[in-house]
Amino acid sequence: VYYGGLSNPYNVKDVLFLYHQFMPKIWSKFENAELWLVGSKPSQEVRKLTQNPRVIVTGFVDDLSDVFKDKHLMVMPWSGASGFRSRLIEVMALGLPIITSKDLVKQMDIKEHDKFLLAEDNQQLSELALKLLNNKKILMNQSISGRKFVEQQYSFEATYGALPDYLLKIRK
């Protein structure tokens, strides 16, 4: 799965990378694997990829859990500058394992790297994807670890619940 605005030029570049460079490696081992492109306003270039029956473009989705519930992993190459943090948190909350680049994670306040698999660059993404797809135990551990991280770091208590203490410190 790829998730992001599908008209954004950076995201279109990432989608084209996934289709032309990433997925051929996956399809060589898992010939029936599908590439799901989830996001609003798919460009004409993105929509044309559905000529391949293994590519599904959803457009905007109200409830991501409906789409992600039976998927194996999220792949987030990175060529943009912003907007990924909330998507990653949202996907981890749903328990979908993520493979992304180290550059993307530098933008986030995540010190432990067991929350998702990190590629040195976009080319290494397929190696990590094959590692996950070939090992259900690692796949499940990634799912649990990401979900647990979101529950700890982004729960009501960790965010809005901490606000009164923060405001009291400012007042002093």
C-alpha positions as CSV (number, residue, x, y, z in Angstrom):
1,V,0.0,0.0,0.0
2,Y,1.0,3.6,-0.7
3,Y,-1.0,6.3,1.1
4,G,-0.8,10.0,0.2
5,G,-2.3,12.7,-1.9
6,L,-2.1,11.3,-5.4
7,S,-1.9,14.6,-7.3
8,N,1.1,16.0,-5.3
9,P,4.1,15.9,-7.6
10,Y,6.4,14.4,-4.9
11,N,3.9,11.7,-4.2
12,V,3.3,11.0,-7.9
13,K,7.1,10.6,-8.3
14,D,7.1,8.1,-5.4
15,V,4.2,6.2,-6.9
16,L,5.9,5.9,-10.2
17,F,9.1,4.7,-8.4
18,L,7.0,2.0,-6.7
19,Y,5.4,0.9,-9.9
20,H,8.4,0.9,-12.2
21,Q,11.3,-0.1,-9.8
22,F,9.9,-1.5,-6.5
23,M,7.0,-3.7,-7.6
24,P,8.8,-5.6,-10.4
25,K,11.1,-7.0,-7.7
26,I,8.1,-7.9,-5.5
27,W,6.2,-9.4,-8.5
28,S,9.2,-11.6,-9.4
29,K,8.6,-13.4,-6.0
30,F,4.9,-12.8,-5.4
31,E,3.3,-12.6,-8.9
32,N,-0.2,-11.9,-7.5
33,A,0.8,-9.1,-5.2
34,E,-1.2,-5.9,-5.6
35,L,-0.1,-2.3,-5.3
36,W,-2.8,-0.3,-3.6
37,L,-2.5,3.5,-4.1
38,V,-4.7,5.2,-1.5
39,G,-5.2,8.9,-1.6
40,S,-7.2,11.8,-2.9
41,K,-7.3,13.3,-6.4
42,P,-5.2,10.7,-8.3
43,S,-3.5,12.3,-11.3
44,Q,-4.1,11.0,-14.8
45,E,-0.6,9.5,-14.7
46,V,-1.5,7.6,-11.5
47,R,-4.9,6.5,-12.8
48,K,-3.2,5.1,-16.0
49,L,-1.3,2.6,-13.8
50,T,-4.6,0.7,-13.3
51,Q,-4.1,-0.7,-16.8
52,N,-2.2,-3.3,-14.8
53,P,-4.8,-5.3,-13.0
54,R,-2.5,-5.7,-10.0
55,V,-2.7,-1.9,-9.4
56,I,-5.7,-0.5,-7.5
57,V,-6.2,3.2,-7.1
58,T,-8.9,4.1,-4.5
59,G,-9.0,7.8,-4.5
60,F,-10.1,9.4,-1.2
61,V,-11.1,6.9,1.4
62,D,-13.3,7.8,4.4
63,D,-12.3,4.9,6.6
64,L,-8.7,3.7,6.1
65,S,-9.3,0.7,8.3
66,D,-11.6,-0.7,5.7
67,V,-8.8,-0.6,3.1
68,F,-5.9,-1.5,5.3
69,K,-7.4,-4.4,7.3
70,D,-6.2,-7.1,4.9
71,K,-3.0,-5.5,3.6
72,H,0.4,-6.7,4.5
73,L,2.5,-3.6,4.5
74,M,2.8,0.1,3.8
75,V,5.7,1.4,1.7
76,M,6.7,5.0,2.0
77,P,9.5,6.1,-0.3
78,W,10.4,9.7,0.3
79,S,11.1,12.5,-2.1
80,G,9.0,15.2,-0.5
81,A,9.5,17.7,2.3
82,S,6.5,17.4,4.6
83,G,3.2,15.8,5.3
84,F,4.3,12.3,6.2
85,R,4.3,12.4,9.9
86,S,0.5,12.2,10.4
87,R,0.2,9.5,7.7
88,L,2.8,7.3,9.4
89,I,1.1,7.7,12.8
90,E,-2.3,6.9,11.3
91,V,-1.0,3.8,9.6
92,M,0.9,2.6,12.7
93,A,-2.3,3.1,14.7
94,L,-4.1,0.7,12.4
95,G,-1.3,-1.9,12.9
96,L,0.0,-1.9,9.3
97,P,3.8,-2.5,9.2
98,I,5.7,0.3,7.5
99,I,8.9,0.4,5.4
100,T,10.3,3.9,4.8
101,S,13.5,5.8,4.4
102,K,15.8,7.0,7.2
103,D,15.4,10.5,5.8
104,L,11.7,10.5,6.5
105,V,12.1,9.4,10.1
106,K,14.6,12.1,10.9
107,Q,11.6,14.5,10.7
108,M,9.9,12.6,13.5
109,D,10.7,12.3,17.2
110,I,11.2,8.6,17.1
111,K,14.4,7.3,18.7
112,E,13.9,3.6,18.5
113,H,13.8,2.2,15.0
114,D,11.8,-1.0,15.7
115,K,8.6,0.9,14.8
116,F,9.1,0.4,11.1
117,L,11.9,-0.9,8.9
118,L,14.2,1.8,7.6
119,A,15.9,1.7,4.2
120,E,19.0,3.7,3.5
121,D,17.4,4.8,0.3
122,N,14.5,4.1,-1.9
123,Q,16.4,1.3,-3.7
124,Q,16.6,-0.7,-0.5
125,L,12.9,-0.6,0.1
126,S,12.2,-3.8,-2.0
127,E,14.8,-5.8,-0.1
128,L,13.1,-4.9,3.2
129,A,9.7,-5.6,1.7
130,L,10.7,-9.1,0.6
131,K,12.2,-9.7,4.1
132,L,8.9,-8.9,5.7
133,L,6.7,-10.7,3.2
134,N,8.9,-13.8,3.6
135,N,8.7,-13.8,7.4
136,K,5.3,-13.6,9.1
137,K,6.8,-13.3,12.5
138,I,8.8,-10.2,11.7
139,L,5.7,-8.8,9.9
140,M,3.6,-9.3,13.0
141,N,6.2,-7.9,15.4
142,Q,6.4,-4.7,13.2
143,S,2.6,-4.4,13.4
144,I,2.5,-4.8,17.2
145,S,5.4,-2.5,17.8
146,G,4.0,0.3,15.6
147,R,0.6,0.1,17.2
148,K,2.0,0.1,20.7
149,F,4.2,3.1,19.9
150,V,1.1,5.1,18.8
151,E,-0.8,4.1,21.9
152,Q,2.0,5.3,24.2
153,Q,3.0,8.5,22.4
154,Y,-0.2,9.7,20.9
155,S,-2.9,8.6,23.3
156,F,-5.2,11.2,24.9
157,E,-3.2,11.0,28.1
158,A,0.2,11.6,26.4
159,T,-1.1,14.5,24.3
160,Y,-4.1,16.5,25.7
161,G,-3.8,14.9,29.1
162,A,-0.3,16.5,29.4
163,L,-1.6,20.0,28.5
164,P,-2.5,21.1,32.0
165,D,0.9,20.4,33.4
166,Y,2.5,22.1,30.4
167,L,0.4,25.2,30.9
168,L,1.2,25.3,34.7
169,K,4.9,25.2,33.8
170,I,4.5,28.1,31.4
171,R,2.6,30.1,34.0
172,K,5.3,29.8,36.6
